Each structure stands twice: as structure tokens, then as C-alpha cells.
Amino acid sequence: MTILQTNRLRLRDYIPDDLSDLHRLLSDTKTMYFLDELQTTTIEETAQNLTMACRNADGHYFCIRHSETDAFVGSIGYTITTRTPLGNVAHLGYFLLPNFHGKGYAAEAARKVLEFAFRHDGCIRMTTACYAANVPSRKVMEKAGFRKEGTRIQSQYHDGCMKDRLEYALNKKEYLRGNADENHTNSGL
């Protein structure tokens, strides 16, 4: 089992016992507003999602828990979109329960997942994206170290209209250059 530790969070592989917590997250309409394609309505739908997350076959998906209280905070992970001889290109996604919004947890978890992906899991590029209207998610991406690569104007249908989508990315070389001074020999992995 992979376990990643930050100052306030413990990220670990999903286990079958996480079904109830994951269902609370994936069925929450506020949390899933910008990710409506991933929203579940039944426990069976969430169970299918959990089964895929437990396998980690096409990426790596983490259950986020608060270090002190063990409270379920949310989910973060990445899907490998392209495999190359040089390494993998992946796409990061995250969502937290509403009572954990605005506390810096998503950026903290994202930085740890980037460290794991680039230093230990063969990723050479990480992408992520959000609707332009999703200002909190944009802030998470920027705090985690992603750079904006572009805006896709009215490119995606959501909530009755076409919306702009912001594309962000970070390459392994950029990540390593930006984190060269950190001591990673005891990084909580």
C-alpha cells in the first residue's frame, strides 16, 4: 500500500472499506458541480468507481484523510493518458468534501502527489484542467506549481451552456528545477 504523508494529511491507496466515505463525496452535488460526469447517485455506481481506484491500473488514486483526526477529506489522483519510452504523461484530478474547502488541503495534497508521480512513479508530465469559473480550483493548480498553458474558449458543455476550460501542466524537469533545494531523502513516502 502506498502512503504519502504531509504536515496535515495522509494520502493512501483506496481500500474496500472506503466505500461509504467515497459515496458521500461522489454523490455530493456541491462537490461534484464542476465534475458532474463523475458524480454518482447510487452506492453501486460508487462501488464501481472504488473498484477501479483500488486497482490503480491506469494511474494512482489516493484517499485523503486528516492526519490528526483520520477524517475523510476527499480524493486525489492521476490517470495515465500516454505512455512513452521516456515516461508517462498523466492527468491530475482532485475533489474534497465542502467542509474542507478553502483550507489549503487540495494544494497540499497535490504537491505531495506531484512529488510521488515525478520522483517515484515514472511520470514526466502532469496535466490538469478546470472550468474558468472554478476559481478555487484554479488557485489550487497554481499553488501546487502548475503553469497555465491555455484557455479553450467555450469548449465544454456544462450546466446548460458552453464554458471556457483552462489547461494547466507541469513537466518533470520544471518540477525538479523548482524543488532542487528540498531534501527528499525522508519525504514521507
Backbone as numpy.savetxt, mean C-alpha at the origin, in Angstrom:
# Nx Ny Nz CAx CAy CAz Cx Cy Cz
6.90 -16.19 7.78 6.06 -15.00 7.78 6.94 -13.77 7.78
6.62 -12.82 6.92 7.33 -11.55 6.87 6.69 -10.60 7.87
7.52 -10.00 8.70 7.08 -9.00 9.67 7.99 -7.79 9.53
7.39 -6.63 9.33 8.12 -5.37 9.24 7.69 -4.49 10.40
8.64 -3.84 11.04 8.35 -3.02 12.21 8.74 -1.58 11.95
7.87 -0.65 12.31 8.19 0.78 12.31 8.07 1.26 13.75
8.21 2.55 13.95 8.07 3.08 15.31 6.71 2.78 15.92
5.65 2.88 15.10 4.29 2.75 15.64 3.51 1.57 15.09
4.04 0.93 14.06 3.27 -0.08 13.34 4.02 -1.40 13.20
3.24 -2.46 13.10 3.77 -3.78 12.74 3.03 -4.22 11.49
3.77 -4.48 10.44 3.20 -4.97 9.19 3.58 -6.43 9.08
2.60 -7.26 8.79 2.89 -8.68 8.68 2.04 -9.29 7.59
2.46 -10.46 7.14 1.67 -11.19 6.16 0.28 -11.45 6.72
-0.69 -11.48 5.82 -2.06 -11.81 6.23 -2.15 -13.28 6.63
-3.05 -13.56 7.56 -3.37 -14.93 7.97 -4.89 -15.09 7.93
-5.40 -16.31 7.87 -6.85 -16.51 7.80 -7.63 -15.83 8.93
-7.04 -15.70 10.11 -7.72 -15.06 11.23 -7.98 -13.57 11.03
-7.44 -12.98 9.96 -7.63 -11.56 9.69 -8.93 -11.27 8.95
-9.74 -12.28 8.68 -10.93 -12.11 7.85 -11.87 -11.03 8.38
-12.17 -11.05 9.64 -13.12 -10.08 10.21 -12.60 -8.65 10.07
-11.33 -8.44 10.42 -10.74 -7.10 10.30 -10.70 -6.65 8.84
-10.29 -7.53 7.96 -10.21 -7.16 6.55 -11.60 -6.85 5.99
-12.60 -7.60 6.41 -13.95 -7.32 5.94 -14.44 -5.95 6.44
-14.12 -5.63 7.67 -14.48 -4.31 8.20 -13.87 -3.20 7.35
-12.64 -3.41 6.89 -11.95 -2.43 6.05 -12.54 -2.38 4.64
-12.62 -3.53 3.99 -13.03 -3.57 2.58 -14.51 -3.26 2.37
-15.31 -3.39 3.40 -16.74 -3.08 3.26 -17.08 -1.68 3.76
-16.11 -0.94 4.24 -16.33 0.41 4.75 -16.43 1.38 3.57
-17.60 1.99 3.38 -17.81 2.84 2.21 -16.94 4.09 2.21
-16.64 4.64 3.38 -15.77 5.83 3.44 -14.35 5.45 3.02
-13.83 4.37 3.58 -12.48 3.93 3.25 -12.35 3.59 1.77
-13.35 2.93 1.24 -13.26 2.41 -0.12 -13.84 3.35 -1.18
-14.18 4.58 -0.82 -14.79 5.50 -1.77 -13.96 5.64 -3.05
-12.66 5.86 -2.92 -11.80 6.04 -4.09 -11.31 4.70 -4.66
-11.63 3.61 -3.99 -11.22 2.27 -4.44 -12.44 1.37 -4.56
-13.49 1.93 -5.13 -14.75 1.20 -5.16 -14.68 -0.13 -5.90
-13.73 -0.27 -6.80 -13.59 -1.54 -7.51 -13.08 -2.66 -6.60
-12.52 -2.30 -5.47 -12.01 -3.28 -4.51 -12.97 -3.51 -3.33
-14.00 -2.70 -3.24 -14.93 -2.81 -2.12 -15.67 -4.15 -2.16
-15.85 -4.73 -0.99 -16.61 -5.97 -0.88 -17.89 -5.69 -0.09
-18.89 -6.52 -0.33 -20.15 -6.36 0.40 -20.47 -7.59 1.24
-19.87 -8.72 0.90 -20.13 -9.94 1.66 -18.83 -10.49 2.24
-18.97 -11.26 3.29 -17.80 -11.89 3.90 -17.14 -12.88 2.93
-17.94 -13.47 2.05 -17.39 -14.41 1.06 -16.48 -13.68 0.06
-16.88 -12.48 -0.36 -16.02 -11.69 -1.26 -14.71 -11.33 -0.57
-14.81 -10.93 0.68 -13.61 -10.59 1.44 -12.73 -11.82 1.64
-13.34 -12.98 1.87 -12.57 -14.22 2.03 -11.76 -14.54 0.77
-12.33 -14.29 -0.39 -11.59 -14.50 -1.64 -10.40 -13.55 -1.72
-10.61 -12.30 -1.33 -9.54 -11.32 -1.31 -8.45 -11.74 -0.33
-8.86 -12.21 0.84 -7.90 -12.64 1.86 -7.08 -13.84 1.39
-7.72 -14.77 0.72 -7.01 -15.94 0.20 -5.90 -15.51 -0.75
-6.19 -14.56 -1.62 -5.18 -14.04 -2.55 -4.07 -13.32 -1.80
-4.44 -12.54 -0.79 -3.44 -11.81 -0.01 -2.53 -12.76 0.75
-3.07 -13.84 1.27 -2.26 -14.81 2.02 -1.25 -15.51 1.12
-1.60 -15.70 -0.13 -0.69 -16.39 -1.06 0.52 -15.55 -1.45
0.34 -14.23 -1.53 1.42 -13.34 -1.96 2.04 -13.81 -3.27
1.25 -14.37 -4.16 1.77 -14.95 -5.40 2.18 -13.88 -6.41
1.48 -12.77 -6.45 1.75 -11.76 -7.47 2.22 -10.44 -6.85
2.74 -10.50 -5.64 3.21 -9.31 -4.95 3.38 -9.61 -3.47
3.18 -8.61 -2.65 3.27 -8.80 -1.21 2.26 -7.89 -0.53
1.43 -8.46 0.34 0.33 -7.74 0.96 0.45 -7.88 2.47
0.33 -6.75 3.15 0.56 -6.72 4.59 -0.67 -6.23 5.35
-0.92 -6.87 6.45 -1.88 -6.44 7.45 -1.14 -5.42 8.33
-1.73 -4.25 8.54 -1.11 -3.22 9.37 -1.77 -3.23 10.75
-0.95 -3.37 11.79 -1.45 -3.36 13.16 -0.65 -2.33 13.96
-1.31 -1.74 14.92 -0.65 -0.78 15.81 0.28 -1.55 16.73
1.50 -1.09 16.87 2.50 -1.81 17.66 2.12 -1.96 19.13
1.58 -0.91 19.73 1.29 -0.95 21.16 -0.01 -1.66 21.48
-1.06 -1.43 20.68 -2.38 -1.95 21.02 -2.78 -3.18 20.22
-2.06 -3.49 19.17 -2.38 -4.56 18.22 -3.68 -4.30 17.47
-4.19 -3.06 17.52 -5.41 -2.72 16.78 -5.16 -2.83 15.29
-6.15 -3.33 14.56 -6.07 -3.41 13.11 -6.19 -2.00 12.55
-5.19 -1.59 11.76 -5.13 -0.24 11.21 -5.58 -0.22 9.75
-5.13 -1.21 8.98 -5.47 -1.23 7.56 -4.63 -2.22 6.79
-4.45 -1.92 5.52 -3.79 -2.84 4.60 -2.88 -2.06 3.66
-1.76 -2.66 3.32 -0.82 -2.07 2.36 -0.13 -3.20 1.62
0.22 -2.95 0.40 0.94 -3.96 -0.35 1.18 -3.54 -1.78
1.80 -4.44 -2.51 2.08 -4.15 -3.91 1.86 -5.39 -4.76
1.46 -5.10 -5.99 1.26 -6.13 -6.99 2.36 -5.99 -8.02
3.01 -7.07 -8.37 4.02 -7.03 -9.42 3.30 -6.94 -10.76
3.61 -5.88 -11.50 2.97 -5.65 -12.79 3.83 -6.10 -13.95
5.16 -6.10 -13.77 6.09 -6.50 -14.82 7.30 -7.18 -14.18
7.69 -8.30 -14.75 8.93 -8.97 -14.32 9.96 -8.79 -15.43
11.13 -8.29 -15.07 12.20 -8.09 -16.05 13.45 -8.81 -15.55
14.45 -9.01 -16.43 15.70 -9.59 -15.97 16.42 -8.73 -14.92
16.08 -7.44 -14.87 16.72 -6.54 -13.92 16.01 -6.48 -12.58
14.77 -6.95 -12.54 13.98 -6.90 -11.31 12.53 -6.63 -11.64
11.73 -6.52 -10.60 10.28 -6.38 -10.77 9.82 -4.93 -10.71
8.79 -4.64 -11.49 8.07 -3.38 -11.40 6.77 -3.71 -10.67
6.42 -2.90 -9.69 5.25 -3.19 -8.87 4.41 -1.93 -8.68
3.16 -2.14 -8.26 2.23 -1.04 -8.01 1.75 -1.12 -6.55
1.95 -0.05 -5.81 1.63 0.02 -4.38 0.20 0.50 -4.16
-0.47 -0.10 -3.19 -1.79 0.35 -2.78 -1.91 0.26 -1.27
-2.76 1.09 -0.69 -2.93 1.11 0.77 -4.29 1.68 1.11
-4.84 1.26 2.22 -6.06 1.85 2.75 -6.14 1.54 4.23
-6.59 2.56 4.97 -6.67 2.48 6.43 -8.10 2.73 6.88
-8.45 2.17 8.02 -9.75 2.47 8.62 -9.82 3.96 8.94
-11.01 4.57 8.85 -11.14 6.02 9.03 -10.57 6.57 10.34
-10.68 5.83 11.44 -10.17 6.37 12.71 -8.64 6.46 12.76
-7.96 5.93 11.73 -6.50 6.04 11.66 -6.04 7.02 10.60
-6.96 7.70 9.93 -6.60 8.69 8.91 -5.98 9.92 9.57
-5.08 10.57 8.83 -4.53 11.84 9.27 -3.51 11.77 10.38
-2.98 10.59 10.65 -2.00 10.43 11.73 -0.61 10.05 11.23
-0.44 10.00 9.90 0.86 9.66 9.32 1.14 8.17 9.22
0.17 7.33 9.56 0.38 5.88 9.53 0.60 5.36 8.11
-0.15 5.87 7.14 -0.03 5.36 5.77 1.35 5.64 5.20
1.86 6.86 5.38 3.20 7.19 4.88 4.27 6.37 5.60
4.10 6.18 6.90 5.05 5.37 7.68 5.09 3.94 7.17
3.92 3.37 6.93 3.85 2.00 6.41 4.40 1.93 4.99
4.09 2.93 4.17 4.57 2.94 2.78 6.09 3.00 2.73
6.69 3.81 3.56 8.17 3.89 3.57 8.77 2.53 3.94
8.16 1.83 4.88 8.69 0.53 5.29 8.51 -0.50 4.17
7.38 -0.46 3.49 7.15 -1.40 2.39 8.11 -1.11 1.24
8.38 0.16 0.96 9.36 0.50 -0.08 10.74 -0.05 0.28
11.13 0.09 1.54 12.41 -0.45 1.98 12.46 -1.96 1.74
11.41 -2.66 2.12 11.35 -4.11 1.92 11.39 -4.47 0.44
10.59 -3.79 -0.37 10.49 -4.11 -1.80 11.83 -3.88 -2.51
12.47 -2.76 -2.23 13.71 -2.42 -2.93 14.93 -3.14 -2.38
14.99 -3.34 -1.09 16.19 -3.93 -0.49 16.12 -5.45 -0.34
14.91 -6.02 -0.34 14.80 -7.44 -0.03 13.92 -8.26 -0.97
13.14 -7.61 -1.84 12.18 -8.37 -2.63 12.33 -8.18 -4.14
13.46 -7.70 -4.58 13.76 -7.67 -6.01 13.02 -6.65 -6.84
12.45 -5.62 -6.22 11.76 -4.58 -6.99 12.76 -3.52 -7.44
12.58 -3.04 -8.66 13.43 -1.97 -9.18 12.64 -0.69 -9.44
11.33 -0.80 -9.42 10.47 0.37 -9.65 9.13 0.13 -8.96
8.63 1.19 -8.30 7.33 1.11 -7.65 6.49 2.27 -8.17
5.28 1.95 -8.60 4.34 2.97 -9.03 3.17 3.01 -8.05
2.43 4.09 -8.09 1.19 4.22 -7.35 0.40 5.34 -8.00
-0.85 5.47 -7.68 -1.69 6.49 -8.33 -2.89 6.78 -7.44
-3.53 7.90 -7.71 -4.77 8.24 -7.02 -5.54 9.25 -7.84
-6.80 9.42 -7.54 -7.58 10.49 -8.15 -7.04 11.83 -7.65
-7.05 12.83 -8.52 -6.56 14.15 -8.13 -7.33 14.70 -6.93
-8.59 14.34 -6.82 -9.42 14.81 -5.70 -9.06 14.17 -4.37
-8.29 13.10 -4.39 -7.93 12.39 -3.17 -6.67 13.01 -2.57
-6.81 14.20 -2.03 -5.67 14.96 -1.50 -4.93 14.21 -0.39
-5.60 13.56 0.56 -4.84 12.83 1.58 -3.93 11.74 0.99
-4.39 11.04 -0.03 -3.56 10.00 -0.64 -2.37 10.62 -1.36
-2.58 11.75 -2.02 -1.46 12.44 -2.67 -0.39 12.79 -1.65
-0.82 13.26 -0.48 0.14 13.64 0.57 0.92 12.41 1.05
0.24 11.28 1.18 0.91 10.04 1.58 2.01 9.69 0.59
1.67 9.72 -0.69 2.63 9.37 -1.73 3.87 10.27 -1.67
3.64 11.55 -1.51 4.76 12.48 -1.47 5.59 12.30 -0.21
4.94 12.10 0.95 5.68 11.88 2.20 6.47 10.57 2.17
5.98 9.60 1.43 6.68 8.31 1.32 7.88 8.38 0.38
7.99 9.47 -0.39 9.14 9.63 -1.27 8.85 9.48 -2.75
7.60 9.22 -3.11 7.26 9.11 -4.52 7.34 10.47 -5.19
7.63 10.47 -6.49 7.58 11.69 -7.28 6.44 11.58 -8.28
5.81 12.69 -8.54 4.70 12.72 -9.50 5.27 12.63 -10.91
4.73 11.70 -11.68 5.19 11.54 -13.06 4.23 12.16 -14.06
2.97 12.33 -13.68 2.05 12.93 -14.62 0.61 12.88 -14.15
-0.23 13.53 -14.94 -1.66 13.55 -14.69 -2.37 13.02 -15.92
-3.21 12.05 -15.73 -4.05 11.54 -16.81 -5.39 12.25 -16.70
-5.64 13.16 -17.63 -6.80 14.04 -17.59 -8.08 13.27 -17.92
-9.06 13.37 -17.03 -10.36 12.72 -17.19 -10.21 11.31 -17.76
-9.39 10.53 -17.11 -9.03 9.21 -17.64 -9.77 8.05 -17.00
-10.45 8.30 -15.90 -11.08 7.17 -15.21 -12.47 7.55 -14.71
-13.41 6.65 -14.97 -14.78 6.86 -14.53 -14.90 6.54 -13.04
-15.50 7.48 -12.30 -15.69 7.27 -10.87 -16.83 8.14 -10.38
-17.73 7.54 -9.67 -18.83 8.26 -9.03 -19.60 9.17 -10.01
-19.88 8.63 -11.19 -20.73 9.32 -12.15 -20.05 10.26 -13.12
-18.73 10.38 -13.04 -18.05 11.28 -13.99 -16.63 10.80 -14.26
-16.02 11.39 -15.26 -14.62 11.10 -15.57 -13.74 11.98 -14.69
-12.72 11.39 -14.10 -11.86 12.11 -13.17 -10.40 12.03 -13.58
-9.64 13.04 -13.15 -8.20 13.05 -13.38 -7.53 12.07 -12.44
-6.48 11.44 -12.94 -5.73 10.47 -12.14 -4.27 10.90 -12.12
-3.68 10.95 -10.94 -2.28 11.32 -10.76 -1.42 10.06 -10.67
-0.34 10.05 -11.41 0.57 8.91 -11.45 1.87 9.27 -10.72
2.28 8.41 -9.80 3.51 8.59 -9.04 4.40 7.37 -9.21
5.71 7.55 -9.01 6.64 6.43 -9.11 7.89 6.72 -8.29
8.63 5.66 -8.06 9.94 5.74 -7.41 10.76 4.57 -7.92
11.95 4.87 -8.41 12.86 3.82 -8.87 13.82 3.45 -7.74
14.31 2.23 -7.79 15.20 1.73 -6.74 16.43 2.64 -6.59
17.03 3.06 -7.69 18.22 3.91 -7.61 17.91 5.23 -6.89
16.74 5.81 -7.17 16.33 7.04 -6.48 16.16 6.78 -4.99
15.51 5.67 -4.69 15.27 5.30 -3.30 16.60 5.14 -2.56
17.52 4.38 -3.14 18.80 4.14 -2.48 19.60 5.42 -2.32
19.56 6.28 -3.33 20.26 7.57 -3.26 19.67 8.42 -2.13
18.36 8.42 -1.99 17.70 9.22 -0.96 17.83 8.65 0.43
18.18 7.37 0.54 18.29 6.71 1.83 19.70 6.18 2.10
20.69 6.75 1.43 22.06 6.27 1.52 22.65 6.42 2.91
22.21 7.43 3.65 22.80 7.69 4.96 22.21 6.88 6.09
21.11 6.18 5.81 20.45 5.41 6.86 21.19 4.10 7.10
21.19 3.67 8.33 21.79 2.39 8.68 20.68 1.33 8.61
20.79 0.43 7.64 19.74 -0.57 7.41 20.14 -1.97 7.88
21.22 -2.05 8.62 21.62 -3.39 9.06 20.65 -3.97 10.09
19.99 -3.10 10.83 19.00 -3.58 11.80 17.71 -2.83 11.57
17.09 -3.05 10.42 15.96 -2.23 9.98 14.60 -2.80 10.34
14.54 -3.80 11.20 13.25 -4.34 11.61 12.69 -5.36 10.67
13.48 -5.86 9.75 12.99 -6.89 8.83 13.22 -8.26 9.40
